[in-house]
Amino acid sequence: MSIFCEDTVFVSSQASQNDVFREVYGVLLKKKLVTVDFLDHLIEREENYPTGLDLTLINQAFPNIAIPHTESEYVNTTRIIPIKLNHPISFNNMIQPKTELEVSFLFMILNKDGETQSNLLATIMDFINALDQSTLLHFFQLNDPKEIYTFLTKNFKGERLND
């Protein structure tokens, strides 16, 4: 099974972290991919351990990203949920937690196996670093969930998963 699924790629017009999380959670819960407690723990973890990453250090044209996640006990699968934000949303920086970043893309990690967490994070960073900058910029400009999914399945070098 792929690390991405076409039915869990999102383009969101929400205006806050919590609203985006709530929107995606509703779909994930309905699909039984997360537990009922997932949303509260996702929000709490993001507050305590921010996940924003400043990609402008790589290229000024790149949007910032965030990689929200929570503990594996609130997740029923292992998958990366891509979420394109139509409007940038503030996230605190993973490296400098007191610094806010305007984020335009999320790679939400669902991690049923707690040991996979760092591997998934590393795989996301490898994806960002492996693509040439114009190709990555093109990816971040996509606005259609199907196009985002197609791009990721073609270009993401992460391992396939057993669910």
C-alpha positions in Angstrom: 0.0 0.0 0.0 1.2 3.5 -0.8 2.1 6.0 1.8 -0.5 8.3 0.1 -4.1 7.6 -0.7 -6.0 9.6 -3.2 -9.0 9.9 -0.9 -7.0 11.6 1.8 -5.4 14.4 -0.1 -6.8 17.8 0.9 -7.0 21.4 -0.3 -8.3 23.5 2.5 -9.6 27.0 2.7 -9.7 27.1 6.5 -8.3 30.1 8.3 -6.7 28.5 11.4 -4.7 25.4 12.4 -7.6 24.1 14.5 -10.1 24.6 11.7 -7.9 22.7 9.2 -7.2 20.0 11.8 -11.0 19.7 12.5 -11.8 19.5 8.7 -9.3 16.8 8.0 -10.1 14.9 11.3 -13.8 14.6 10.3 -12.8 12.7 7.1 -10.2 10.6 8.8 -12.5 9.6 11.6 -15.3 8.7 9.2 -12.8 6.5 7.3 -11.7 5.0 10.7 -8.1 6.0 10.1 -7.9 7.8 13.5 -9.6 7.5 16.9 -12.1 9.8 18.4 -9.4 11.3 20.6 -7.1 12.1 17.7 -8.1 15.8 17.2 -7.6 16.8 20.8 -4.2 15.2 21.0 -3.1 16.6 17.6 -3.9 20.1 18.7 -2.2 19.6 22.1 0.9 18.2 20.5 1.2 21.0 18.0 0.9 23.5 20.8 3.7 21.8 22.8 5.9 20.5 20.0 5.5 22.8 17.0 6.0 21.3 13.5 6.5 24.4 11.2 9.5 24.3 8.9 11.0 27.3 7.2 11.7 26.3 3.6 12.7 29.8 2.6 16.2 28.8 3.9 16.4 26.5 0.9 14.7 28.8 -1.6 13.0 32.2 -0.9 10.2 31.2 -3.4 9.2 28.0 -1.4 6.3 28.1 1.0 6.8 27.0 4.6 5.4 23.6 5.6 4.3 21.9 8.8 4.3 18.2 9.7 1.6 17.8 12.3 1.2 14.5 14.0 0.3 12.9 17.4 1.0 9.6 19.2 0.4 6.3 17.5 -2.3 5.2 20.0 -4.7 7.7 18.3 -4.1 6.4 14.8 -5.3 3.3 13.1 -3.0 3.4 10.0 0.3 4.7 8.7 0.0 7.3 6.0 1.0 10.8 5.1 -1.9 13.2 4.6 -1.0 16.0 2.2 -2.9 19.2 2.8 -2.5 22.3 0.5 -3.7 25.5 2.3 -5.3 28.1 0.1 -4.4 30.7 2.6 -1.2 30.6 4.7 -1.8 29.8 8.4 0.5 30.5 11.4 2.5 27.6 12.8 5.3 27.8 15.3 8.7 26.8 14.0 9.9 23.3 14.9 13.5 24.5 15.3 12.8 27.9 17.1 9.4 27.2 18.8 8.8 30.9 19.7 9.0 31.9 16.1 5.8 31.9 14.0 5.9 30.9 10.3 3.2 31.4 7.7 2.7 27.8 6.4 1.0 26.9 3.1 1.4 23.1 3.0 1.0 20.3 5.6 2.3 16.8 5.5 0.2 15.3 8.3 1.7 12.1 9.6 -0.5 9.2 10.7 1.7 6.7 12.4 0.3 3.5 13.7 3.8 2.2 14.5 5.6 4.7 16.8 8.9 3.6 15.5 8.2 4.8 12.0 7.8 8.5 13.1 11.4 9.6 12.4 11.5 7.6 9.2 8.4 9.3 7.9 9.8 12.7 8.8 13.1 11.9 7.2 11.3 10.7 4.0 9.4 14.0 3.8 12.7 15.9 4.1 14.3 13.7 1.5 11.4 14.4 -0.9 12.0 18.1 -0.4 15.7 17.9 -0.8 15.8 15.4 -3.7 13.6 17.3 -6.2 15.1 20.1 -8.2 13.8 23.5 -7.0 11.7 24.3 -10.0 9.9 20.9 -9.8 9.3 21.4 -6.1 8.0 24.9 -6.7 5.6 23.5 -9.3 4.4 20.9 -6.7 3.7 23.6 -4.1 1.6 25.5 -6.6 -0.7 22.6 -7.4 -4.3 23.2 -6.2 -6.1 20.0 -7.2 -6.1 17.0 -4.9 -5.8 14.6 -7.8 -2.8 16.4 -9.3 -1.1 16.6 -5.8 -1.7 12.8 -5.4 -0.4 12.0 -8.8 2.7 14.2 -8.3 3.5 12.6 -4.9 3.0 9.0 -6.1 5.4 9.7 -9.1 8.0 11.7 -7.2 8.0 10.7 -3.5 10.7 8.1 -3.0 9.4 6.9 0.4 8.9 3.3 1.0 5.6 1.5 0.4 3.7 0.5 3.5 1.9 -2.6 4.8 -1.3 -1.5 6.5 
